[in-house]
Amino acid sequence: MSANKSEGKTNEKPKFSKEKLHKNGYIFRYLIPYRVQFILGLLVLSAGSILFLVIMKLPGEVFNILDRNPTYPMNLNQLFLSILLLLAFQSILSYFRIRLFAIVSEKSMASLRKDLFKNMVSLPIPWIEDQRVGELTSRITNDVTQIQGALATTVAEFLRQIIILVGGIIFIVFAMPRLALIMLGTFPLVVFAAMYFGKHIRKFTKERQDELAQTNVVVEETMQNIRTVKAFTNEWFELGRYASHLNKVVAMALKAATMRGLFASFIVFVMFGALFFIMWQAALMVENGSMVKGDLVNFIIFTGIIGGAIASLGTFYTELITALGAGERIVDILQMPGERNIDSPKPISKRFQGKLILIKCFLLIPVVLRN
């Protein structure tokens, strides 16, 4: 019975919806005590992303200086010193960004784990017996870990790539509008391909995770009841169950790898083909004298940055959707009404303990007198 219920739950497809986002809003309350660190982390993240774009604009200036047509009043030594100072500041910002998001994720998820375990042990025994121990353990370990990873890394990197993407597009549109139109013309193809392939990759990845969770359930159930398994010589049966789920894990992983391979092939052909076409057009502009060499270098750098940001957003989006699904399962348990409040257990009072001791003493008096 419980096995069927569990299998039905694991076959659900991960989708983004307002209901799922609203349900995960329950988890965001664990961030409230650390909102100052979270806001500071976002500010440091934004500053670091903008500074990264500024740094990437400077390498092209080397060629402008060599051609004696500098954009800024600097020589080569001053330019490289400026780059070095900016990189030092960028490294400081990166340290504080990682540190602040780690504080938020570690402390908030520790509170979430505590509340989740507290609610689990307070739930009715019939409900607990109807669940698989491996799945309950997975909720408090794997699911919370997914949310923690999203808070510590995925959310920050997702926002960082968006800032870099928008900033990079703004730069090339204003600096080189002709080449920007050619480059932006390839974006719709990449976006639609990312949506199509990403949908199937998420599906197969989710199914692989579910089947992998089932292998953990089989191992835990077998080890917990090993005496019963051996008494009925059911080792072959448990091995068959484990192998069956493991074969499904491999099948789902290979399907996901196939979709990732097709997507990578598409990106290589379309993105890099478009990149070399744009470089050809830019080289013609340099040859005609309508563009300086430094601007060509900057355009190539920012085109690569924009392409990398687009590719990264698909991966981070998938991880965020997975974290939302994990959060939804956690909230389901957190919102279940428990049997009683276990926040402040009432200890046995000393007065009551004293009465028990007196009663025992009175009961022992006849025995002492008899002896």
Helices and strands as residue ranges (DSSP letters): H 2-10, H 18-24, G 27-34, H 35-56, H 59-66, H 76-122, H 125-130, H 133-138, I 139-143, H 144-149, I 150-154, H 155-175, H 177-184, H 187-224, H 226-231, H 235-288, H 293-334, H 350-370
